């Protein structure tokens, strides 16, 4: 067993650990809001409104820098800028 194989095994183990953490975080993030809404029956409408507002805000902020005019005219962004 060379030194490289030990490093490769450590790197592989670290990648598996990172994958497990990312998977756990993703599952918690995606399942927590619906669970909270269902558990808070009295405030379900309010919580649902907050979740929808956050989703709309995220969509609007991600689309804020898009140049929509070339899309309307049937051009791509590179055609419009001349690059």
QUIZIUR-V178338 format. One record per run of one state. SS is the DSSP state (A for helix, B for strand, O for the rest). FROM is the first residue (numbers start at 0). LEN is the number of residues. If there is no record, write none. Layout:
{{SS:FROM:LEN} {SS:FROM:LEN}}
//
This chain:
{{O:0:2} {A:2:37} {O:39:1} {A:40:22} {O:62:6} {A:68:4} {O:72:4} {A:76:5} {O:81:2}}
//
